[in-house]
Amino acid sequence: MSQGNPTQHEIDVYCAEWILNGGDQSKAWRKAYPNSTQTEDSVWVRASNMHKMCKVQVRLAKLQAETAEKDAVEFDVSASELKKILFDTIAEARERDPATGKPFALGVVPSAIAELNRMNGNHAATKSHHTIEDITPEQRKGRISELLGKCKE
């Protein structure tokens, strides 16, 4: 274990883990040095020092650039393709399991519909304010009668 001057393998392990765990230096350091018996405070100091090293910063920049390129390629899906995927998801969720007769996964339907609505620009809630003056006298009487009828029931 060469904690003062990390090997290329330790740098690679640290950097990969740092990217995978969302930037937690301590977790990445522990992954690079799995047999270490350092205290929490020591791990924090050593992880911070390792993260500041030029070799580590260069490796992180390279890995982040590679990751960004892969993400750009993997997630370059057009809106129409995404809509098709969401519609297919809804259709599959509504299919029934032959053994039980129950739908497979109806829980995904609301989120898929919400995503389709956002894609179509229907993502903001609208607030509408209505007053008694907004309706005609006939509509007002009908509404009042309707409410009174419900109250009597």
N, C-alpha and C positions, 0 to 999 in steps of 0.2 A: 504494500500500500504506500504510494508516494504522494501523500497529501500536500506536501509543500510544492512539489513540481509534478503535476499530474501527467500521466502517460496519455498518448493519443487515444487509447481505448477508454480511459476514464473520462477524457474530455467528450468523446463521442457519446458515451453512456449518459453523462450529465446533460449534454445539450439535447439529446433525443428525449430524455425524460422531462426536461424543463419545458420543451415544446408540448409534449403530450399532456402534462399535468397543469397546463395553463400558467406557467411561470413561477411555480413554487420552488424556490432555490433549495430549501432544506430537503424536500423530498427528492429532488434531482441529485443532490449531493449524497444522500443516503443510498440511492440506487447505484451511484458510481463507486461507493465504498460500503458495500453491504456488511462487511465484517467489522466495521468500526464500532468502538464502544464509547464514543464521545457523548458528552452531556448535550442537552438541548442547546444551551448557550454556545458551546463550542461548535456545534453543527451550524448554528446560525452564522457565526463569525467565519468559519471555514467556507461555508457555501457562498457567503457574500464576497469573500476574497477571491474565491475561484471564479465567480461570475464576472468579476472586474478584470480578469486576465485577458490580455490581447488575444491569445490563442483561442480562448473560449468565445470571446465576442465575434471573432472572425468565423468560427465554426457555426455559431448561432445564426449569424447573418446568412451564411450559405444554406443552412437547413431551412430557415424561414423563406428564403427565395425559392428553394425547391418546392417547399410546401405550397407557397402561393401559386406557383406555376401549375402544380397538380390540381389544386382547388379550382383554378380558372378553367382547366380542361374538363374536369369531372363535373362541374356544375354549370356548364354553358348549355343550359336548356332554354329553349324559347318558351314564351308565354303559352303558345298554343300546345306545345308538347306537355307543359306542366298541367294545363287544364285537362288534357287527355288523361294524364296520370291520375289526377284527382277524380275525374269522372269514373275511371276504371276502379279506383279505390272504393268509391261509393257503391258501384255496382257489385263488386266482390263482397263488400261488407253486408249487402242485403241478401246475398245468396244464403240458402239454408243448409245447415249441416244435415246430411241424410240420416245420420244416426239419431240425432235428438230433435230435428225439425226446427231448431232455433237458428236465428241469424248468426253468422260467424262473428262479426265484430261491429255491431252498430255504433259502438262508442266513437269510432273514427269518423263517422258521417258528419256530425256537427262541425268538427274542426276542418274537415275537407270543404264543407259548404262555406264556412267562414273564410277560408283561404280563397275560394273562388269569388266570393263577394268582394274581398279586398282587391283581387286582381282586376275586377270589373269596376273598381272605383267606389264600391258601396261599403266603405270601411268605417266611415264616421257616423256616429250616432247623431240623429237630428233631433233637435228640441223644438217642439211646437207648443205654442201657448194659445189656448182657446179661452175666450171669455163668453159670457152669456150674450154679449152684443154681436158676436160673430154669426149668430144663427137667426133665422127669421122667427117671428112670433109663433107661427104654426109649429115650427120645429121645436121651439122652446116648450110649448104646451105639450107636445108629444113626448119630449124627453122628461118633463116633469111628471107626466102621467105614468110613464114607464118606470121611473124611480119610485113613485108612490106605490105602484102595483107590486114592486119587489119588496117594499117595506111591509106591506100587508101580509105577504106570504110567510 
